[in-house]
Amino acid sequence: MRQNNTNQHDGVAAVTQCPVAVGESVIYTWKATQYGSSWYHSNFALQEYQGIFGGIIINGPASANYDEDLGVVFLNDWDHQTVDELYAVAQTNGPPMLDNGLINGTNVYGDDDDASQTGQRYDIIVTANQAEAADSFWMRAIPQSACSDNESTDNIKAIVYYGDSVTTPKTIGYDYTDSCDDETDNLVPVVSKAVESADWSDLAIATVGRNSAGLFKWYLNSTSLLVDWADPTLGQVLTGATEWETKNAVLQLSEANKWVYLVVQTAMGVPHPIHLHGHDFFVLAQGSGIYSASVTLNTENPPRRDTALLPASGYLVMAWETDNPGVWLMHCHIGWHASEGFALQFIERYSEIGGISDESSLNDGCSTWSSFQDTYSIEQEDSGI
């Protein structure tokens, strides 16, 4: 959910706020102008993967006609161990295979298939004209083995049915291509926008390795992000800080309304869903191999997303305009990878951030958190995000 001039309500621990202490609360306030389907989730210590997430629908114009809105169909994987137990495995042996998957929070015993990546959303219109074929149909969520795995790939199902009673479906699944493609060639924004030439550009190369303790860490340009829960970057900006440690992975975009081009590249045979806070970026190119100037960039109404796939052993070219002051996180949306440092921060239009922030409110939350953390001796074991 894009925060437009409401950076302090972005909800990212160690970036825009301190974590919320047990027994305390926080109210996030923003203008709901970005209509359509979205979701919310915790941005603290892998809590998202313990179930702290949900769907949001903001009503507004649609690009196609439909009769009935059936709400959100939410897909997620699930495990019988806690994320804290699993993180210890992820740091030493790599991402663990989870036990099963859920549809809208459960796993019970469309008319087509759709490939989506972690963090992405699609609005899908189903023509309900198959009542003569069957009363009930299986809806299947199948993890693509090319980029993920699950202990229960054939049993992540829900039932779509006609009438008032549910019977066990007998329908069989469609054939599909097992791949991790984002299929952006098929996505054409209804509201057309063009991309101007770059005013600022950079290349971020993603790698993985073990640190001195033998734990896996992800790096962008040799930096594995590490931020402090009790000292968020936004708070540092509001107190006048102008320099950051290398481990904070800060890039500054000082000027307003300039075009930013960022190439994220990896030689690793692992795909990554790249998520940028504060912006819907333009996907100029995706591909395999090493990015070079010979790659054709799509600047005429390219797809716009807040999450797009960095292909395995490939590159992703992103573009956005500096039209939203704040401290914005960019990270891999695979939780293990983000917790292992696959992230960086953009400080956008530094001089304007103070005017749209409430320093007193931020400090109050951090004071409460610090007291809670000290009282219960809570140690930060991950990157902070």
Residue, then its C-alpha position, 0 to 999 in steps of 0.5 A: m500500500r503506497q504511502n504518499n507523503t505519509n512516510q511515517h505510516d509505512g510501518v517498517a521497523a528500524v526504518t520508519q518507526c521502532p517496533v510496537a511493544v507488547g500491550e501498546s498500539v499504533i494507528y496508521t493513517w493515510k489517504a486511500t487513493q490507490y484503489g484496487s486490491s492490496w494487502y497489509h502485513s507486519n514488517f518486523a522479525l518475520q511476523e508476517y510469516q506467522g500470519i500477521f497479514g490480510g487483504i485490503i480492497i479500496n473501491g474505485p473505478a475498474s478497467a473491466n465490467y463485473d457483477e459481483d465482488l467476492g473479495v480477496v483470495f489470499l495465498n500463503d505457505w505455512d509451516h507447523q514450526t514457528v518462524d523463529e525455529l525456522y530462521a535458525v535453519a534458514q541461516t545455517n542451511g538455507p531456506p527450509m521447505l514449508d509444510n503446506g499452503l493455505i487459501n484464505g487462511t485454511n486448507v480444505y480437504g478458476d477458469d485458468d491459471d495465473a503466475s504471481q510472485t511473492g507480494q504481488r496482487y491480481d484482480i481476476i474476473v471469472t465468468a461463472n457459466q459452468a453450472e451445467a458441467a459440475d456443482s463444485f470445482w477445485m481452485r488450486a494454488i500450485p507452487q512452481s518448483a522452478c522457484s519455490d517448493n512445498e511439502s504439499t504442492d498437490n493439496i493446496k486447494a479451495i472449492v468454488y461451488y454453485g448453489d447452497s451446498v458443497t460437494t467434493p469436486k471431481t475436476i482435474g487441474y489444467d496443464y501449465t508451464d512450470s516457470c518463474d516468469d513475471e509475464t510482464d509482456n502481457l501487462v499493459p497499464v490502462v492509464s498510459k504513462a511514459v518514462e523519461s531518461a534517467d537523471w540518476s542511475d545505479l547497479a545493485i548486484a545481489t550475492v550471498g555468502r556466510n559471515s564470520a559466524g558461518l551464517f548466510k547473509w545476502y548482499l547488495n554491492s557487498t553490503s548486507l543491510l543491518v539497521d537497529w530496531a531502537d534507532p530507525t533511519l527516519g528518526q535519525v533524519l529528523t534529528g539532523a543526521t546526514e551520514w550513515e554507516t555502510k551497513n545501513a545501505v543508504l542511498q540518497l535521492s535529494e532532488a525532486n521530480k527526477w527520474v531514477y533508474l536502478v538495475v538489480q542483477t544476480a549471478m545466483g540461480v535463485p529468483h527474487p521478488i523485489h519490492l520497493h516501498g513508497h513507489d509503483f515503479f516502472v518495469l523497464a526490462q527483465g531478463s537472464g544473463i548480465y545486463s548491458a547497454s544493449v538491452t532494450l528498455n521499454t519506456e512507453n507505458p511499461p508495467r507498473r508494480d511495487t513488486a517485480l521478479l528479479p529472474a534467477s541469474g538475471y537482471l531487473v531494470m526499475a525506474w521511478e520518479t522522486d515524487n514522494p519524500g521519505v525513507w523508503l526500503m527496497h528489499c527481497h520479499i522472501g522473508w528469509h532473504a530480507s532478514e538476512g540483509f537483502a535490502l537497501q534504503f532510499i532517503e528521498r528529498y531529505s530536506e522535506i521529510g521533517g515537514i511531513s513527520d511527527e518527531s514527538s510521536l516517533n520518539d514516544g514509540c521508540s521510548t516505549w519500545s526501548s524500555f520493553q526491549d531492555t526489560y525483557s532482554i530482547e536481542q535483535e538477531d536479524s537485519g532489523i527489517 
